Amino acid sequence: MSPNKHEQFPIITHDLSTTGTKSCCVIARDLIKAGEDPETLLEFIRRSPDGTTPVFLPMPLRWWSERRVREADNNGPMRFERYYAAPEVHHGGQHPQNAL
């Protein structure tokens, strides 16, 4: 059995029953913005009176943050697609840090 390359990183467990409409991918981006290591594993579960159900395999925050969820539609089941962040908006032709 090969060693898990993520063994040295902690796992964050997130209960999707508590997040409202936030997707797994948005949750991961928020955690990275808050200072979590992008290599930290993130596992999603759903808690119920009957116990805990794993939703997805644990994956690094970076993996989740680089994707977005495409809900099931006529083209197929729910799936993950590459996420491209919107470019920063610059006001008055200046970079926001220089617009003081």
C-alpha positions as CSV (number, residue, x, y, z in Angstrom):
1,M,0.0,0.0,0.0
2,S,1.5,3.4,-1.0
3,P,1.5,6.1,1.6
4,N,-1.1,8.8,1.4
5,K,0.7,12.0,0.2
6,H,-1.7,14.1,2.3
7,E,-1.0,12.3,5.6
8,Q,0.7,15.3,7.1
9,F,-2.3,17.5,6.6
10,P,-5.3,17.7,8.9
11,I,-8.8,17.0,7.7
12,I,-11.6,19.5,8.0
13,T,-15.0,17.9,8.3
14,H,-17.9,20.1,7.1
15,D,-21.6,19.2,7.6
16,L,-23.5,20.1,4.5
17,S,-26.7,20.1,6.5
18,T,-25.6,23.4,8.0
19,T,-24.4,25.4,4.9
20,G,-27.7,26.5,3.2
21,T,-27.0,27.0,-0.5
22,K,-23.2,27.3,-0.4
23,S,-21.5,24.8,-2.6
24,C,-18.6,22.7,-1.5
25,C,-16.4,24.7,-3.9
26,V,-17.4,28.0,-2.4
27,I,-16.8,26.7,1.1
28,A,-13.3,25.6,0.2
29,R,-12.5,29.0,-1.4
30,D,-13.8,30.7,1.8
31,L,-11.6,28.5,4.0
32,I,-8.5,29.3,1.9
33,K,-9.3,33.0,2.1
34,A,-9.5,32.6,5.9
35,G,-6.0,31.3,6.0
36,E,-6.4,27.5,5.8
37,D,-3.6,25.6,4.0
38,P,-4.8,24.7,0.5
39,E,-3.4,21.2,1.0
40,T,-5.6,20.5,4.0
41,L,-8.1,17.8,3.3
42,L,-11.8,18.7,3.3
43,E,-14.4,16.1,3.8
44,F,-18.1,16.7,3.5
45,I,-20.8,14.9,5.4
46,R,-24.5,15.1,6.2
47,R,-25.5,14.5,9.8
48,S,-29.0,13.2,10.6
49,P,-30.7,11.5,13.5
50,D,-29.7,8.2,11.9
51,G,-26.0,9.0,11.9
52,T,-23.4,10.6,9.6
53,T,-23.2,10.0,5.9
54,P,-20.1,10.8,3.9
55,V,-20.9,12.8,0.8
56,F,-17.6,13.0,-1.1
57,L,-14.1,11.6,-0.6
58,P,-11.8,13.9,1.3
59,M,-9.9,16.1,-1.2
60,P,-7.5,19.0,-0.7
61,L,-9.0,22.5,-0.3
62,R,-7.1,23.5,-3.5
63,W,-8.9,20.8,-5.5
64,W,-12.3,22.0,-4.3
65,S,-11.5,25.6,-4.8
66,E,-10.4,25.1,-8.4
67,R,-13.9,23.8,-9.3
68,R,-17.5,24.7,-9.4
69,V,-20.6,22.6,-9.2
70,R,-22.8,22.1,-12.3
71,E,-26.1,20.8,-11.1
72,A,-27.8,17.9,-12.9
73,D,-29.5,19.0,-16.1
74,N,-30.4,17.6,-19.5
75,N,-26.7,17.3,-20.3
76,G,-26.0,14.9,-17.4
77,P,-25.8,14.4,-13.6
78,M,-24.3,16.8,-11.2
79,R,-20.6,17.3,-12.0
80,F,-17.6,19.5,-11.2
81,E,-16.2,21.9,-13.7
82,R,-13.1,24.0,-13.8
83,Y,-13.6,27.3,-11.9
84,Y,-12.3,30.6,-13.3
85,A,-12.3,33.5,-10.9
86,A,-13.7,36.7,-12.2
87,P,-11.0,39.3,-12.8
88,E,-10.6,42.1,-10.2
89,V,-12.5,45.3,-11.0
90,H,-10.3,48.3,-11.1
91,H,-11.9,51.7,-10.5
92,G,-10.6,54.8,-12.2
93,G,-7.9,52.9,-14.1
94,Q,-5.9,52.4,-10.9
95,H,-5.1,49.2,-9.1
96,P,-7.3,49.1,-5.9
97,Q,-4.1,49.2,-3.7
98,N,-3.1,52.4,-5.5
99,A,-6.5,54.1,-5.4
100,L,-6.0,55.7,-2.0
